[in-house]
Amino acid sequence: MKRILKFFLFVLILLLVIISIKTILFHSKQTGERSESRKFQIDTKAVNHLRQAIQIKSISYDNDSLTDYSQFDSLINFLESSYPLTFEKLESRVINKHSLLLHWKGSNKNKKPVIFYAHLDVVPADSSSQWSHPPFAGNADNEFIYGRGAIDDKGSIISILESTEKLLINNFVPGRDIYFAFGHDEEASGEKGARFIAETLEKEGVKAEFLLDEGGLVAVDMVPFVKPPVALVFTSEKGYMTLQLTVKSNGGHSSHPPAEPPIEIISTAIKNLHVHPFEKRMTQSVKDFMGYAGPEMKLPFKALFANQWLFKGIIFNEYEKIPSANAMIRTTAVATVIKGGEKENAIPSGVQAKINFRLLPGDNSEDIIQKVKSIINDNRVEVSAIGKIEEASTVSSVESEGFKMLRNSIEKIFPDAIVAPSLLIAQTDSRHFRKVTENIYRFIPVRMNDKILDTMHGADERIGVVEFMEAIEFYKEFIGKL
């Protein structure tokens, strides 16, 4: 018995030693010196430009007939008049009637070009009492600029063009070609904007070093166990697929129901998908996040991420408790639409349900469809894909020149923040550019907390005036080093 106890004690001590060594060697990947955030002078003219851009109702709808394309023409005209030097020095083209592509020729043709992407359109906004400022008034005070598109994504467009205009005033010439691509229907799939821009660049033989799109942010008090702000750079994004489940029957009177009515059959299928989630897995983007954010955590959390070989199960269990974190470790499925039945005393002859899937990088849509059929395991339930399937993206490298340049600029403008790659659980227009570049990074240089982030697509969307100045300075710094 003593031998057994001694053996277990030895194993325990050995484990503690290994855990301690791995934790000590879990060094920070941050290259910049941690310091206080920088202060930038408020540019009233830039603030007014964003306010004016918000006032233009460039709303895109899923139902294309509702979209007023004259608003997009007005927005492009506004940009041309507000940034005269930019549109004089850069080659500008309107793509597919309402998207915009600017080309800034650089001094070194041997360097691959860089693409900055943002979108001109916004989602609709009702004028309910939930808005403290009318959504398209472009109101501002000393703290915030309010309105639909302030964050998503007119703030990005104005920040990029403000920085460009300032650089051109000083006769700056980039070291490589730069493209500014502004699509007009990101909120409605990007099929008429981003896809046309990407195809144009592909036909012209453009192979970019990297593309920078929206997605990540400088997250304040949002990443658990990390005190400093975290600049989240999404190096991959999940795929998209909707499957329709269909159950057909002969219908009939509700007074003599069958043993299993069609609504019950389809409900069981949905329940089976819910109680049998897809396999948990760490993609490279999530591993990179843990490698960058983990060393900045305090004990015992630093030890957990430093010793994933031992604590992987614990990490997974904690991730599963938080919906947004759970979505980072598996393909998700959720019922979003159910149709069936017309009268309360009649059994429907057909019932349909739409299940939306967000595919984890590495999961293939065909494999997921086969798994769905296996989980449901009922021949009475037809499973078919509807709409366009978007496979998950590949993972962009954190060792590339583009990521290193991006990280350096983030550290320069946000010296109090740490940089961490991660996985975007939604989708961006960047997916249309996969043939143009291997490296796609999703990040907007804006500080936000949960409260501000929740206004995106919601009431009282707004961007901080100080945070808007930081975004302009970021693009000025980043573009100035290309």
Salt bridges, closest charged atoms under 4 A:
ASP43 OD2 - LYS166 NZ 2.82
ASP64 OD2 - LYS192 NZ 3.16
ASP73 OD1 - HIS98 ND1 3.24
GLU91 OE2 - ARG93 NE 3.60
ASP121 OD1 - HIS119 ND1 2.99
ASP152 OD1 - HIS119 NE2 2.92
ASP152 OD2 - HIS457 NE2 2.85
GLU162 OE2 - HIS49 ND1 2.61
GLU162 OE1 - LYS166 NZ 3.29
ASP177 OD2 - HIS103 NE2 2.88
ASP177 OD1 - LYS109 NZ 2.93
GLU186 OE1 - HIS119 NE2 3.34
GLU187 OE2 - HIS119 NE2 3.89
GLU187 OE2 - HIS457 NE2 3.30
GLU191 OE1 - ARG195 NE 2.77
GLU191 OE2 - LYS388 NZ 3.04
GLU199 OE2 - ARG195 NH1 2.88
GLU204 OE2 - ARG93 NH1 2.61
GLU214 OE2 - HIS119 NE2 3.06
GLU237 OE1 - ARG442 NE 2.91
GLU260 OE1 - ARG380 NH1 3.09
GLU318 OE2 - LYS321 NZ 3.06
GLU320 OE2 - LYS280 NZ 3.90
GLU320 OE2 - ARG330 NH1 3.17
ASP363 OD1 - ARG281 NH2 2.80
ASP378 OD2 - ARG380 NH2 2.91
GLU382 OE2 - LYS248 NZ 3.81
GLU390 OE2 - LYS388 NZ 3.79
GLU390 OE2 - ARG431 NE 3.28
GLU401 OE2 - ARG176 NH2 3.07
ASP416 OD1 - ARG447 NH2 2.80
ASP429 OD1 - HIS432 NE2 3.94
GLU461 OE1 - ARG148 NH1 2.77
GLU470 OE1 - ARG447 NE 3.01
GLU477 OE1 - LYS412 NZ 3.74
GLU477 OE2 - LYS481 NZ 2.70
